[in-house]
């Protein structure tokens, strides 16, 4: 999924003629700590709530103030992972999107981003989850996929967690089968360490409830 597919028109951009008070009002209304400032189609940067609170005269137009704006953005052709990386690195509450000519196209809010990532990672799809613990040197995606597929099952998503203080990795595999006993037996035959398992009957309702609660929190 690309950045252009995630653009939402929910959060409007500011203009330099808008006041700091208007920006604060919009931030409160849309539950964000950042807003883009755009003149015509030129993206000038993101203003934060802290920037506005530091203004001597927030009732005046933003363009009347010497602003030091951060300028993070993604291009429309970039993958959702690049958007997530930017959000995590800079703690953003929204991400501006530009086209190849650096024209502002819109922005991606956290709600749109999280919903799209949940769809990409098959979070809400039926199935089972297997968490493997193994040494980095022993990791072979082809072998793991073959073990899963030999049990008439497909991998829907896979996530790797590296421990910087260890040579071990944790691999979380989402499969399209709720009954994963046969897959677990196959992993045991190949001497894989299964750290945890979650079957549909155990996690689906709780996961959906937690996801809905989180999305409602973002929308508050």
C-alpha positions as CSV (number, residue, x, y, z in Angstrom):
1,X,0.0,0.0,0.0
2,X,1.4,3.4,-1.1
3,X,1.2,6.8,0.6
4,X,-1.2,8.1,-2.0
5,X,-3.7,5.5,-1.1
6,X,-3.7,6.6,2.6
7,X,-4.4,10.4,2.0
8,X,-7.4,11.7,3.9
9,X,-9.1,15.0,3.6
10,X,-10.1,15.0,7.2
11,X,-7.3,17.3,8.4
12,X,-7.0,20.6,6.4
13,X,-3.7,22.5,5.9
14,X,-3.1,25.9,7.3
15,X,-2.1,29.0,5.3
16,X,0.4,31.6,6.4
17,X,-2.5,34.0,6.7
18,X,-4.2,31.9,9.4
19,X,-3.7,32.8,13.0
20,X,-2.0,30.7,15.7
21,X,-5.3,30.7,17.6
22,X,-7.0,29.1,14.5
23,X,-4.2,26.5,14.4
24,X,-4.7,25.6,18.1
25,X,-8.4,25.3,17.5
26,X,-7.9,22.9,14.6
27,X,-5.4,20.9,16.6
28,X,-7.9,20.5,19.4
29,X,-10.7,19.6,16.9
30,X,-8.7,17.0,15.0
31,X,-6.7,15.7,18.0
32,X,-3.3,16.3,16.5
33,X,-0.1,18.1,17.7
34,X,1.0,19.0,14.1
35,X,-0.5,20.8,11.2
36,X,0.9,21.5,7.7
37,X,1.3,25.0,6.5
38,X,0.7,25.2,2.7
39,X,0.7,28.2,0.4
40,X,-1.1,27.3,-2.9
41,X,0.5,23.8,-3.4
42,X,3.9,24.6,-1.7
43,X,4.4,22.7,1.5
44,X,6.3,25.0,3.9
45,X,6.5,22.7,6.9
46,X,4.7,21.4,10.0
47,X,3.9,23.6,12.9
48,X,3.5,22.1,16.3
49,X,1.3,23.1,19.3
50,X,4.5,24.0,21.1
51,X,5.5,26.4,18.3
52,X,2.2,28.2,18.6
53,X,2.2,28.4,22.4
54,X,5.6,30.1,22.1
55,X,4.3,32.9,19.9
56,X,4.0,36.3,21.5
57,X,0.8,37.2,19.6
58,X,-1.0,34.0,18.6
59,X,-4.0,36.0,17.3
60,X,-1.8,37.3,14.5
61,X,-1.2,35.6,11.1
62,X,1.4,32.8,11.2
63,X,3.3,34.5,8.4
64,X,4.0,37.5,10.7
65,X,6.1,35.3,12.9
66,X,9.7,33.9,12.4
67,X,8.8,30.2,12.4
68,X,11.3,27.4,12.5
69,X,9.2,24.7,10.9
70,X,10.2,21.0,10.6
71,X,9.7,19.7,7.1
72,X,9.0,15.9,7.2
73,X,7.1,14.4,4.4
74,X,6.7,11.3,2.2
75,X,6.3,11.1,-1.5
76,X,3.0,9.7,-2.9
77,X,4.8,6.6,-4.3
78,X,6.4,5.6,-1.0
79,X,5.3,2.5,0.9
80,X,3.2,2.5,4.1
81,X,6.3,1.2,5.9
82,X,8.1,4.5,5.1
83,X,5.2,6.4,6.5
84,X,5.3,4.3,9.7
85,X,9.0,4.8,10.0
86,X,8.7,8.6,9.8
87,X,5.9,8.6,12.4
88,X,7.9,6.5,14.8
89,X,11.2,8.4,14.4
90,X,9.7,11.9,14.7
91,X,6.6,11.1,16.9
92,X,4.3,12.7,14.3
93,X,0.5,12.8,14.6
94,X,0.1,13.2,10.8
95,X,2.3,13.0,7.7
96,X,2.3,15.3,4.7
97,X,2.3,13.7,1.2
98,X,3.9,15.4,-1.8
99,X,4.0,14.4,-5.5
100,X,7.2,14.0,-7.6
101,X,7.2,17.8,-8.2
102,X,7.0,18.6,-4.5
103,X,3.4,19.8,-4.6
104,X,1.4,19.2,-1.5
105,X,-1.3,16.5,-2.1
106,X,-2.7,16.0,1.4
107,X,-1.8,14.3,4.6
108,X,-2.1,10.9,6.4
109,X,-3.7,10.9,9.8
110,X,-2.9,8.3,12.4
111,X,-6.3,6.7,12.2
112,X,-6.0,6.1,8.4
113,X,-2.4,4.9,8.9
114,X,-3.3,2.4,11.7
115,X,-6.4,1.1,9.9
116,X,-4.4,0.5,6.7
117,X,-1.5,-1.1,8.5
118,X,-3.9,-3.5,10.3
119,X,-5.3,-4.4,6.9
120,X,-1.8,-4.9,5.4
121,X,-0.7,-7.1,8.2
122,X,-4.0,-9.1,8.2
123,X,-4.5,-8.2,11.9
124,X,-8.2,-8.6,11.8
125,X,-8.4,-11.6,9.5
126,X,-9.2,-15.1,10.9
127,X,-6.3,-17.3,11.6
128,X,-3.7,-18.4,14.1
129,X,-0.4,-16.8,15.3
130,X,2.8,-18.6,16.0
131,X,5.8,-16.9,17.7
132,X,9.2,-18.5,17.0
133,X,12.4,-17.8,18.8
134,X,15.6,-18.6,16.8
135,X,19.2,-17.6,16.2
136,X,19.6,-15.1,13.4
137,X,22.0,-17.4,11.6
138,X,19.3,-20.1,11.5
139,X,16.6,-17.9,10.0
140,X,15.4,-19.2,6.7
141,X,12.1,-17.8,5.3
142,X,11.9,-20.5,2.6
143,X,12.1,-23.3,5.1
144,X,9.6,-21.7,7.5
145,X,7.2,-21.1,4.6
146,X,7.6,-24.7,3.4
147,X,6.8,-26.1,6.8
148,X,3.6,-24.0,7.0
149,X,2.6,-24.8,3.4
150,X,3.2,-28.5,3.9
151,X,0.2,-28.3,6.3
152,X,-2.1,-26.9,3.6
153,X,-1.7,-23.4,5.2
154,X,-0.6,-20.0,4.0
155,X,1.4,-17.3,5.7
156,X,-0.7,-14.1,5.8
157,X,1.9,-11.8,7.4
158,X,5.2,-12.1,9.2
159,X,7.0,-9.7,11.5
160,X,10.6,-10.0,12.9
161,X,11.8,-8.5,16.1
162,X,15.5,-8.2,16.6
163,X,17.0,-8.0,20.1
164,X,20.1,-5.6,19.9
165,X,21.7,-7.4,22.9
166,X,21.3,-10.9,21.5
167,X,21.9,-13.0,18.4
168,X,18.3,-14.3,18.7
169,X,15.3,-13.0,16.8
170,X,11.6,-13.3,17.5
171,X,9.4,-14.2,14.5
172,X,5.7,-13.7,14.6
173,X,3.8,-15.5,11.9
174,X,0.1,-15.0,11.1
175,X,-1.4,-18.0,9.2
176,X,-4.8,-18.5,7.6
177,X,-5.7,-21.5,9.7
178,X,-7.2,-21.4,13.1
179,X,-6.2,-25.0,14.1
180,X,-2.4,-24.8,14.1
181,X,-1.6,-28.0,16.0
182,X,-0.3,-29.7,12.9
183,X,2.0,-26.8,12.1
184,X,3.3,-26.7,15.6
185,X,4.1,-30.4,15.4
186,X,6.0,-29.8,12.2
187,X,8.0,-27.0,13.7
188,X,8.9,-29.3,16.6
189,X,10.2,-31.9,14.2
190,X,12.5,-29.3,12.7
191,X,13.7,-28.3,16.2
192,X,12.2,-24.8,16.1
193,X,11.5,-23.2,19.5
194,X,7.8,-22.1,19.7
195,X,7.7,-19.2,22.2
196,X,4.0,-18.6,22.0
197,X,0.8,-19.4,20.1
198,X,-2.6,-17.8,19.8
199,X,-5.5,-19.5,18.2
200,X,-8.5,-17.7,16.8
201,X,-10.9,-18.7,19.6
202,X,-8.4,-17.2,22.1
203,X,-7.4,-13.9,20.6
204,X,-9.8,-12.6,18.0
205,X,-12.6,-11.1,20.1
206,X,-10.1,-9.5,22.5
207,X,-7.9,-8.2,19.7
208,X,-10.9,-6.7,17.9
209,X,-12.1,-5.0,21.1
210,X,-8.7,-3.6,21.8
211,X,-8.3,-2.3,18.2
212,X,-11.8,-0.7,18.4
213,X,-11.0,0.9,21.7
214,X,-7.7,2.3,20.4
215,X,-9.4,3.7,17.3
216,X,-12.1,5.3,19.4
217,X,-9.4,6.9,21.6
218,X,-7.7,8.4,18.5
219,X,-11.1,9.8,17.4
220,X,-12.0,11.4,20.8
